[in-house]
Amino acid sequence: MMPALVSKILLKYCEKQLLSIVLLSGKAYTFSLLGKACLQPYFGEKRPMFESLPSVPADPILHLAVMHREDTNPNKVDLGLGVYKDEQGHTPIMRAVVAAEQRLLDLEDTKTYVGMAGWARYNQLLADVVLGADNQPMAECRVAIAQTPGGTGALRVICDFINAAKPAAKVWVGKPTWANHHAIIKSAGLTLAEFPYFDAATHSVDFAAMMATLETEAEAGDLVLVHGCCHNPSGADLNLEQWRALGELAHKKGLIPFVDIAYQGMGDGMEEDAAGLRLVASMVDEMVIASSCSKNFGLYRERTGTALVITKAAEHAAVVQGQMNGVIRGNYSMPPSHGALVVQTILEDPELKADWLAELAEVRQRIARLRSELVQALQAAGVKQDFSFIERQKGMFSFLGVDKDQVNSLVNDHSVYLVGSSRINVAGLNDTNMANFAKAVAAVL
């Protein structure tokens, strides 16, 4: 009887025993050929789960920060990490943030949980910041909103929500875009596609190629991810007429605009930087937006962001809110409180808000001044190449436009730290390092 049931016998030396693996009626058993003979259920070979994991390459920007920190050259320049720095190379806490935090320290009397969508008042205030005061979608109750752990958290919540609404939906991103867009979109199970965005030859938006690709290849229900302002990594933004054309195309083809606005207020102003986004919101039925308070409030490590979903009707917004809350509950359950309360305190207090806007204007104006001074410094260093495009671009970032060998020379020979694409953080420059940086660029050209 037994031989008829045995379908396969495998020999294996395991844990100092010679074992046979016997398949009886489709079930696996071990039979020791050394020692006591008995059949025992076989559950597979025991081996560590994590031993076959491949190594993940170090993040290139964070690796640059480590290299810069370990460099002993007194003239080293860090233009890699994407944070604002003042004239002393420091990322300061804004005055209004200090005042708001002191107020919270004095008045806050609990650390109990907040809801899945965060603070309702914060969400309302941020919707007004992004969409404008008295905006129509909010007035019509067509917006689902969630406070999130930073703008990155907003992107992930939106992508997970989109995947629930339309599994493996296609998201079009510009080439180039913020590198983390790729990782977030793919890890959420969505399909990534690219459209041309930046023309390296003209140092500007290749809008004709962008629109031609979306016109011919994008399909109804696809999402189109664009930067609200201060494009990272190029500094090249859409103008208002281009925003209008994008809105018209989205409405005509049934595309869903997906706007990542991480630098509102650091280009031309809080209202000006959101003008394109607001125009498109007035033209389409559905739209998703990820907003960040990391840069314009200087709350980088407080992780304060907002996910907004505009729907066609109020009843849809209620369903979307529930779906987003479900995504959040299954991920981080609820967002951190502190940063959102700081922002809420500032926006609710006219004096704090005025001081915040004034300091943000100082930051914006300093970045614009640094752009102009960089162009002048390059000319003074004897550079013949035209870098005037840097002055026309917005926000903290621009491509220097040098090749990889020249980037490597800047890093290794001149202690100028920038990413391989030649993206620089203009806000990393100051009166002390500007001339040295310009001379280094002149030396590698």
N, C-alpha and C positions, 0 to 999 in steps of 0.2 A: 504493500500500500504506500509506504513512505516514498520509494523511488519514483512512483508515478506522479507524486505531488511536487517533487523537486524539479524546478524549471531551470535553475542556474546555480552554480557554485563558484564563488570567487575566493581566492586565497589572499590574505592581507596580513602583514606583520604589524601589529598595533600594540603599543604599550607593553612591549616585551612578551607578547603572546602571538603565536601564529593562529590567526582566526580564519575561518571560512565564513563567507557571507552566503547564506542559503536563502533562496526565494521559495517559499512554500505557499502555493495558492495566491501568489501575488503579493505576499507579505514578506519582509526581510527579517532574518534572524541571524545571530552570530553563533558559531559552533567552534569552541576552542579545541585545537588539535594538540595542545600542550596543557596538561593539568586535568581538572575535572571536566568531563564531557557533559554539557547540557546546552539546550537551546535557549537563547535570550533574545528579546526583541532588539533589532538594530535600528538606531535612530540617526545614522549617518556619522561621518568622520568628524571628530571634535577638533576644531581649529579656531583661532581667534578671529572675530568678525572683522577687525579693523586692519589686519596685517596686509591686505591687498589694496588698501586705499592709495591712490596716486597722490603725490605731493601737489599742492596748489602753488603756482608761482606767486611770489610776493607782489603786492599791489605796487605798481611802479612809482606812483606819487608818494606813497608812504615810505617806500624804500629810499626815495630821494631825500625825504626829510631826515631819515636816519643817517644817510651819507653826509648831509649838510651838518648835522649835529656833531658828527665825529671828525669833521674837517678842521684842522688847526690853522688854516689860512685866515689871517685877520681880515682879509678883503673878500671873503666868501659872500655870495649873494644867493638867497633862496627865493626863486621865482616859481617854485613847483606847487606847493601846498595852496589850495584855493581858499584862503581866509584873508580878510582885510587886515592890513598892518598900518600903523601910524608912522610918523616920521622917525620914531625910535625903534621901529621894527616890532612893535608890540600890538597885540590885538586887545584893545581896551574894552572895559564894560561901559556901556553908554550911560550918560548922566541920569536919564530918566529911568533906566533899568535899576541903577543903584537906589534911587529914591523909592521906586515901586517895591523893591525887595525889602527895604527897611520898613515900609508900611506893612507889608505882609508879615514880616517878623514880629511886628508889634501887635497886629490884629488877628492873624490867623490862629484859630483855636482848635483845629483838628487836622488829622492826616488820614481820615477815612477815605474809602474808595470814591472815585468819580465814576460816572456812567461809562458805558462802552464808547459812546460818541463824544465823551469829554464834557467840558463845561459849555452849557447851552448859550450863555451870554457871550463867551469867547467866540463860539461859532458864528453867532449873529454879527458880531463886530467884524470878524475876518471876512465874512461874506460881503459886508459893505466896503471893506478895504479893497477887496479883489474886484467885485462887480460894480462898485460905486454906490453911494448913498441913494436910497429910494429906487434901487434897480428893479426892473419889471419881474424877473424870475422870482426874486424873494417876495415881492409884493403879491405875486400869484401863488405863493407856496409851492413852487416847482423845483426847489433845491433841497437835496439831501446833503447833509454836512456832517463831517466827523473830524474832531481834533485828533491829530496823529503824532507819533514820535518822529518829528521832523518832516521835511519835504520828502525824504526817501521813504518814510513810513506811509505818507500819503500816496506816493506812486505805487507802493506794493499793495495797499488796501484797494486802490482803484483797479489794479491789474487782476487781483484775486476776484474782485467783484465782477469785472468784465468776463473773466473766465467762467464764472458761475452763470452769467447771463447768456454768454455765447462761447461755449468751450472752444479753445484753440483759435479764438478770433485773431485776425491779422492786425498788427499794429505797425504802421509805417513810421519810421524815424528818419531824420535827416542824416546825411553823410557829410560831415561827422556830426555826432551828438555827444552828450555827456556819456562816458563809457559805461557808467552804472545802469543807464537805461537798458542796455542789452541784457545785462545779468538779471535785472528785475523782471523784464518782460518774459524772458525765457524761463526763469524759475517759477513764474506763475502759470506756466503751461500755455502761454499765448504764442502766436506765430509772428516772427519778426521779419519785416521787409524794410528796404531802404529806398529813399529817394535822394537825388542829388540836391545838395543845399549850398555848399560853399565852393566858390570858384577860386582856387589858389592863385590863378594868374591875375585876377582882378582884385583879389582880397575882398570880395563882396558876395552877397547872396546870388546864386545862379537861379533866379526865380523862374526863368523860362523853362529850364530843364526840370526844375522841381514840379511845376504845374503840368508840364507835358507828361511826366511819369505818372502823376496822380490821375490825370485825365484819362490816360490810356490803360493803366494797369490796376488802379485801385477800384474796389467794388463796394456796392452798398453794404453797410454794416462794418466796413473797415474803419479803424481809428487812425487818425493822423496826428502824431505827436510833434508839437512845435514848442519852441521856447518863448515865453511871454515877453522877455526882454533880456538884454545883456547875455547874448548867446554864449554858452560854454561848450566848446572851447574857442570859438572864433571871434567873438565880439561883434559879429555882423548880424544885424537885426532886420526883420521885415519892417517896411514902412507902412503907413496906414492904408495906402491904396493896395498894397500887396495883401494886407490882412483882409481887405474887402473882397479882393479877388478869390482868396482862399475860402472865405465864408460863402461866396456865391457858388463855388465849385462844390463845397461840402453840402450845401442845400440842394443843388441840382442832382448830385450823385448819391445822396444819402450817406455821406461819410460823417463820422463823428469826430469833431475836433477834440484833441487831448492836449491841453496846455499845461506845461510845467513852468510856473513862474516862481523862480527861486531868488530873484534879485530885484524885486519891485522896489523902486525908489533909488536905485543905484545907477540908473541910466540917465534919464531926463527929469524924473520926478515921480512921485507916487501915482498921480493921476495920469501923467503922460505915458508911463511905462505900462499901464493897464489898458490904454485906449484901444489897442488892437484886439485884445482879448474881449473887451466889452462890446466892441463892434460886432465881432463874430457871434457872441452870445445873443445878440439881438436878431441874428439872421437865421439861426438854426433851431431845430426842436430839441436836440439833445447835445450835451457837451460835458466833458469831464475836465477837472482842473486840480492840479496839485500845487499847493502854495507852501512857502517856507518862511519862517521868521528867523532863520539862522543868521542871515546876512544883514537884513535891514534893521533888525533889533539887536544884532550881535549876540544872539542866544545859541551859538553853535552847539555846545554840549548840553543844553537844556532840552534839546529835541522837541521842537515846537513847530508843528505844521498843520495843514488843513487839507482834507479831501472834500471836493465839492462835485456833485453830480446834478446837472440841470436836466430836467425831464420835460416831456411835452405837456403833461397835465399834473395837477396836484395829487391826484390819486396814485399816479405812478411814483411820485416822490416818496410817498409813505411806504410803498413796497420796497423801493430802492434803499430807503433808510434802514428798514428791517434787514435787508440782505447785507448791507454794509456792516451793520451791527453784528450779524452772524459771522462775517469774515473776521471781524476784530476779536470777537469772543473766542474763536478757534485759533487765534494767533497770540496776541499779547493781552487779551481780555479788556484792558482799558489803558488809556495813555497816561504818561506822567503829568502831574498837575502843575508843577511850579512855573515852568516857562509860560504856560497859557495864562495863569493868573497874573504874571508880570505884564504880559501884553494887554490883558483885559484891564488891569489897573491903569496902565498908561493911556489906553484909548478912551477910557471913561472919564479921565481927568483932563480938562482943557489945558491946564498949565503943563502937566507932564507931557501931554500929546504935542503941544507947541514946542517944548524943549527937545523932544525926540525928533520931530520933523526938522528942527533947526540943526541938530547935530548930524542927522542923516544928510542934510544938504551940504554940510561941511565935508562929509565923507565923499559925496558925489562930486563936489567941486574939486576936491583934492585929486581924485582919480583922473578927472578931465585935465587938470593942470599937469599931472605926471605924464599923461599921454603927450601933451604938447612939448614938455621939457625933454622927453625921450627922443622925439623926432629931432629936436634942436641939438641934443647931445650927440646923436649919431652923426649929424652933419658936422659938428665941431670936431669929432674924432676922425674925420676924413672919409666917411662912408659915402660913396657916390650913388649907391642904390637908393631908390625912392621908398622911404618908409612912411610917407605921409598918411597912408591908410590907417596907421595906428591912431592918429588923431581923430579920424572919422568914426572909429568903432566905439562901442559902448560897454560899460561895465569893467570888470577886473581883468578880462582875458583877451589875448590876441595871439595869433600865430606869428612868430617871428619870420617864418618863411625860409629858414635855413634847412639843409639836408641833415641826415642822421650823423654823417661823419662830422659835420660842423657842430651839431649838438654835443656829440661825444667830446669834441675838443673843448667846447665851452665848459663842460662838466669836469673833465679830467685835467685839462691844462690851465684853466682859468678859475676854477671853483665857482662857476656860475651854474646853479642847479635849475634845470628846466626839463620838462618831459620830452620824450623822444619825438613827439609830433611837432616840436618847437613851440608849443603853447607856453606863454609866460603869464604870470600873475603881475600885472602892472602895479598893483598895490604893494608889491614887495619891494618896489624901488623907493629911494629917498634921496635927499640932497647929499648924503654921505657916499652912497654906492652908485649913483647914477653915472658919473664920469667913468668909473672903473668898468662898469657894465658896457658902456658904449665902446670903450677901447677894446674890450674883449671881443665884442661883436665885430669890430673893424678888423681885428687880428685873424678871425676865422673866415672872413669873406674873401 
